[in-house]
Amino acid sequence: MAVPKRKMSRASTRARRAQWKAEAPTLVKTVENGKTTYSLPHRAKVVEDSAGTALFMEYKGRKVADI
């Protein structure tokens, strides 16, 4: 394991750590049957019937998996 040659100052450490920021995920808005939903891009979505039972998963309008 590598060992630092010199002690890193408190200000330098905090300045480096300050660069790490949380980022909000980009969401895609889709409207189906008057219902607006937001989802992550490039992910398969669950298709449900009117009762809310999960039927299958689809991606780009194609069925990709059974549930």
PyMOL commands that set and color helices and strands:
alter all, ss='L'
color gray80, all
select helices_A, chain A and resi 10-17
alter helices_A, ss='H'
color red, helices_A
select strands_A, chain A and resi 28-32+35-39+45-48+54-59+62-66
alter strands_A, ss='S'
color yellow, strands_A
deselect
rebuild
show_as cartoon
